[in-house]
Amino acid sequence: MLASATAFASERDRDTTRLGDVIGRLAERVASGEDVVGGWYLTGQRFLSVCLIACSPHRMRPEIPCPVGATT
């Protein structure tokens, strides 16, 4: 996301220092077993939606195993 910072619509969201801090906090939340959902308006009437699902163990649903390695 940092490489694409110039595509963010608001000047506040284009600040790479702030964006790096946001990404770091989101990564910590996922690592601690919490899902993360975010959205940002981009230039050109576009919208970026990011959904990260925590896996093994999930903080709220530890009984559900991570699907990594599962085959269909």
Sine and cosine of phi, psi and omega as CSV:
sin_phi,cos_phi,sin_psi,cos_psi,sin_omega,cos_omega
0.00,0.00,-0.53,0.85,-0.01,-1.00
-0.89,0.46,-0.60,0.80,0.00,-1.00
-0.91,0.42,-0.42,0.91,-0.02,-1.00
-0.97,-0.23,0.31,0.95,-0.09,-1.00
-0.84,0.54,-0.52,0.85,-0.02,-1.00
-0.92,0.38,-0.28,0.96,-0.01,-1.00
-0.99,0.15,-0.23,0.97,0.01,-1.00
-0.93,0.37,0.64,-0.77,-0.09,-1.00
-0.95,0.32,-0.63,0.78,-0.06,-1.00
-1.00,-0.04,0.56,-0.83,0.02,-1.00
-0.88,0.47,-0.60,0.80,0.01,-1.00
-0.86,0.50,-0.68,0.73,-0.01,-1.00
-0.96,0.28,-0.35,0.94,0.03,-1.00
-0.98,0.18,-0.21,0.98,0.01,-1.00
-0.92,0.38,0.95,-0.31,-0.11,-0.99
-0.91,0.41,-0.50,0.87,0.05,-1.00
-0.91,0.41,-0.75,0.66,0.03,-1.00
-0.89,0.46,-0.69,0.72,-0.01,-1.00
-0.88,0.47,-0.66,0.75,0.05,-1.00
-0.88,0.48,-0.64,0.77,0.05,-1.00
-0.90,0.44,-0.69,0.73,0.01,-1.00
-0.87,0.48,-0.73,0.68,0.00,-1.00
-0.87,0.49,-0.67,0.74,0.03,-1.00
-0.88,0.48,-0.69,0.72,0.02,-1.00
-0.91,0.41,-0.64,0.76,0.02,-1.00
-0.90,0.43,-0.65,0.76,0.02,-1.00
-0.89,0.45,-0.63,0.77,0.04,-1.00
-0.89,0.45,-0.65,0.76,0.00,-1.00
-0.90,0.44,-0.69,0.72,0.01,-1.00
-0.91,0.42,-0.67,0.74,0.00,-1.00
-0.89,0.46,-0.45,0.89,0.00,-1.00
-1.00,0.01,0.12,0.99,0.09,-1.00
1.00,-0.07,0.37,0.93,-0.03,-1.00
-0.92,-0.40,0.69,-0.72,0.09,-1.00
-0.95,0.30,0.46,-0.89,0.00,-1.00
-0.73,-0.68,0.73,-0.69,0.06,-1.00
-0.76,-0.65,0.73,-0.69,0.02,-1.00
-0.55,-0.83,0.34,-0.94,0.03,-1.00
-0.48,-0.88,0.62,-0.79,-0.03,-1.00
-0.67,-0.74,0.67,-0.74,0.13,-0.99
-0.98,0.21,0.69,-0.73,0.03,-1.00
-0.92,-0.39,0.17,-0.99,0.07,-1.00
-0.93,0.37,0.32,-0.95,0.05,-1.00
0.95,0.30,0.50,0.86,0.02,-1.00
0.83,0.56,0.66,0.75,0.03,-1.00
-0.91,-0.41,0.32,-0.95,0.01,-1.00
-0.67,-0.74,0.74,-0.67,0.04,-1.00
-0.98,-0.21,0.84,-0.54,0.04,-1.00
-0.89,-0.45,0.78,-0.63,-0.01,-1.00
-0.82,-0.57,0.80,-0.61,0.04,-1.00
-0.79,-0.61,0.89,-0.46,0.02,-1.00
-0.90,-0.43,0.81,-0.59,-0.03,-1.00
-0.97,-0.26,0.83,-0.55,0.02,-1.00
-0.94,0.34,0.47,-0.88,-0.10,-0.99
-0.62,-0.78,0.71,-0.71,0.15,-0.99
0.65,0.76,0.99,-0.12,-0.20,0.98
-1.00,-0.03,0.61,-0.79,0.08,-1.00
-0.98,0.19,0.70,-0.72,-0.09,-1.00
-0.86,0.51,-0.66,0.75,-0.06,-1.00
-1.00,0.01,-0.44,0.90,-0.06,-1.00
-0.72,-0.69,0.90,0.43,-0.06,-1.00
-0.90,0.44,-0.30,0.95,-0.02,-1.00
-0.98,0.22,-0.24,0.97,0.00,-1.00
-1.00,-0.03,0.89,-0.46,-0.05,-1.00
-0.97,0.25,0.35,-0.94,0.05,-1.00
-0.95,0.32,0.70,-0.72,-0.02,-1.00
-0.98,0.20,-0.02,1.00,0.00,-1.00
-0.85,0.53,0.77,-0.64,-0.02,-1.00
1.00,0.02,-0.14,0.99,0.02,-1.00
-0.96,0.28,0.55,-0.83,0.06,-1.00
-0.92,-0.40,0.45,-0.89,0.00,-1.00
-0.96,-0.29,0.00,0.00,0.00,0.00
